[in-house]
Amino acid sequence: MHNTFAIDSFTVPTAEWTAQQIVEACPWDSAPKYLLRDRDGIYGKVFQNRVRGMGIEEIKIAAKSPWQNHYCERVIGSIRNDCVNHLIVLNEDHLKCELSEYFKYYHEDRTHLGLDKNSPSGRPVQEKPETGKVITLPRVGGLHHRYEWRRAA
């Protein structure tokens, strides 16, 4: 019976556990200004006090409105599907490096349909040169690519 409880308490995180995770996710005064979250019980008083103490403003989606959480779910899904699911992570530093490269790619190179196929940072439209070829610029260690026209020399 005791072993079952240990497994259940491990698989069902508490507010205390979640509060510790936010501290570990934001070391050295690197906390974000806002935290968008749902109203799950895992964000209890211990978590709320910790977040407030870190200077983070919580923004809760409306009660019984999970469809409002789709922005977070979409970004998390992109990170998992386009990056992390294709890696063998060696250690924390390796993961941070790969995620940093992915975020750079995501904001500077990756086209987004919601932005009329532009990137969040904006990309100039290239005109096709009279002579030249398309070159491949590897991103995220070759996991993704950006393509550009290059004039013939």
N, C-alpha and C positions, 0 to 999 in steps of 0.2 A: 504494500500500500504506500509506504513512504517513497519508493522509487517512482511510482506513478505520479505522485504529487510533485516530485522534483522535475519530471519531464513536463507536466502540465504547467508548472510555474515558469519553466524555461520557455515554453512555446507561447505562453500568454504573457506578454510583457506588462509590467506595472507602471504606474505614473513615476515611481522612483527610478526605475530602469530607463524610462524615456527621458527623464530629466537629466540623467547622467549621459545619455547618448547625445543630447543637444550640446552639452558642455564639451564632450569629446569631438563633436563635429565642428565646433567653432573655437579652436584654441587661440590663445594670444590676442584677445580682443578683436577677433575677426568676425564677430557675430553680425548677421544681416540686420537691417533696420526693421524689416517686417517678417512675420511668419504667417502664411496662409494655411489654415488647418480646418478640419471638420470638427464635429462636436463629440468625437469618440471619447469614452470614459478613460482612455489611456492618458489623456491630457488633464489629469486631476490637479488638485491644488498644489501638490509638490512641484509638478511640471510648470504650472502657471507662475508660481513664485520664482522658480529658477529662471524662467524666460524673462520675467519682469526685471529681476536682478541683473540680467545680462544686457538690459536696455533694449530688448526686442519688443516691438509692438505686435501683439497677436491680432490677426484678422480672422474671424470665424465665418465660415460659410453659413448660410441660413439653415435653420433646423429642418431636418427631413428633406434636404435638397441636395442629394449626392451629385446631381448633374452639374452643380456649381464647382465641383472639384476637378472637372475635366482638364483644366489648364495644367494643373500639377501632374495629373495622371498622364497627360500627353507628353510632357517633357520627360518624365521618369521613363515612360515607355520608349521614347526616342533614345535616351541614354543607354538603356538596357539593350534594345534591339539593334542599334547602330554601332555600339561600342563594346560595352562590358561583356555581352554574351559571346563575343568573338575573341576574348582575351584569356590568357592564362596569367592571372595576377601573381606576381612573385612576392610582393610585399606592399606595405602602405605607400612608400615613396613611388614605387612603380605605378600603382593605381592613380595616385595624384598626378603624376606626369602624364599618363595616358588620358585622364579626364581633362586635364588642362589643354592638351592638344585637341581633344574632341570638341571642347567648348570653343576654342579658337576657330576650328573648322565650321562648327555649327553657326557661329555668328558672322564669320567673314566669307565663307565659301559656299556653304550649303544653301541651295535655293529653297524657298518656302512658298507654297501655293497661296497662303494667306497674305503674302507680301508681293503678289503678282510676279512670282518666281524670282524675287530678289532675295538678298540675305539681310538679316537685321542691321548689319553695319553698312549695307549698300555696296553694290558692285557696279562699276561702269560697264555699259554694254560695249562689247568689242565689235568693230566692223570687220567683215571678212576682207583680208588683204587680197590684192590682185594675184599675187603668188605667195605661197606659204603653206604651212601645214598646221594641224592641230597637235599640240604637245600635251603630255600628261604631267600634272604636278601632284605627286603623292602627298596625301595628308593622313595624319594619325597612323604613322608607320606603314603606309601603303594600304590601310584598310579602306580608305576613301580617296577620291581623286578630284582634282579641279582640272578643267580643260580650257586651254587658251589657244588663240591663233598666234602663230609666230610668222613673221615675214621671212621670205627666203633671203638668205645672205648674198 
